[in-house]
Amino acid sequence: MIFEATLLVMIALTVAALHVKDLLQAVILLAAADAVLALVFFMLGAPDIAITQAAVCAGLSTTVYMIAIHKTRRHEHE
């Protein structure tokens, strides 16, 4: 039951990131989805993959995206 709820939270965060107009909010939502995915990997018994997921995807990729958004315009054209 907890596993399915965690997957639903991850899917909800990803869908919310697709519908948000602000790019910074989308990056934060995707970072949260990556963190939840790391939790899923940990629940499946793969702590090494969970640590890598948290460090690379939720940490490094989010930082790179935020730097790219900072160097460009923050809001998309509507």
C-alpha positions as CSV (number, residue, x, y, z in Angstrom):
1,M,0.0,0.0,0.0
2,I,2.8,2.4,0.9
3,F,4.7,1.5,-2.3
4,E,1.7,2.3,-4.5
5,A,1.1,5.6,-2.7
6,T,4.7,6.6,-3.2
7,L,4.4,5.8,-7.0
8,L,1.2,7.9,-7.2
9,V,2.9,10.8,-5.5
10,M,5.8,10.6,-8.0
11,I,3.4,10.5,-10.9
12,A,1.4,13.5,-9.5
13,L,4.6,15.5,-9.1
14,T,5.7,14.8,-12.6
15,V,2.3,15.7,-14.1
16,A,2.2,18.9,-12.0
17,A,5.7,19.8,-13.4
18,L,4.3,19.4,-16.9
19,H,1.4,21.8,-16.3
20,V,3.3,24.5,-14.4
21,K,4.1,27.6,-16.4
22,D,7.0,28.8,-14.3
23,L,10.2,26.9,-15.2
24,L,11.7,27.2,-11.7
25,Q,8.6,25.6,-10.2
26,A,8.8,22.9,-12.8
27,V,12.4,22.1,-11.9
28,I,11.6,22.0,-8.2
29,L,8.7,19.6,-8.8
30,L,10.9,17.4,-10.9
31,A,13.6,17.4,-8.2
32,A,10.9,16.3,-5.7
33,A,9.8,13.5,-8.1
34,D,13.4,12.4,-8.4
35,A,13.7,12.3,-4.6
36,V,10.6,10.2,-4.4
37,L,12.0,7.9,-7.1
38,A,15.1,7.5,-4.9
39,L,12.8,6.5,-2.1
40,V,11.2,3.9,-4.3
41,F,14.6,2.5,-5.2
42,F,15.4,2.3,-1.5
43,M,12.1,0.5,-0.8
44,L,12.9,-2.0,-3.5
45,G,16.1,-2.9,-1.7
46,A,18.6,-1.0,-3.9
47,P,20.2,1.6,-1.6
48,D,23.2,2.2,-3.9
49,I,20.9,3.1,-6.8
50,A,18.8,5.3,-4.4
51,I,21.9,7.2,-3.3
52,T,23.0,7.7,-7.0
53,Q,19.5,8.8,-8.0
54,A,19.3,11.3,-5.2
55,A,22.8,12.7,-5.8
56,V,22.8,12.9,-9.6
57,C,19.2,13.4,-10.6
58,A,17.8,15.2,-7.6
59,G,21.0,17.1,-6.8
60,L,23.3,17.7,-9.8
61,S,20.7,17.9,-12.5
62,T,18.5,20.2,-10.6
63,T,21.5,22.5,-10.0
64,V,22.4,22.5,-13.7
65,Y,18.7,23.3,-14.6
66,M,18.6,26.1,-12.1
67,I,21.8,27.7,-13.4
68,A,20.5,27.4,-17.0
69,I,17.2,29.1,-16.0
70,H,19.1,31.8,-14.2
71,K,21.1,32.6,-17.3
72,T,18.0,32.8,-19.5
73,R,14.5,34.1,-19.0
74,R,12.6,32.5,-16.1
75,H,9.0,32.5,-17.6
76,E,7.9,30.8,-20.7
77,H,6.0,32.7,-23.4
78,E,2.3,32.2,-23.0
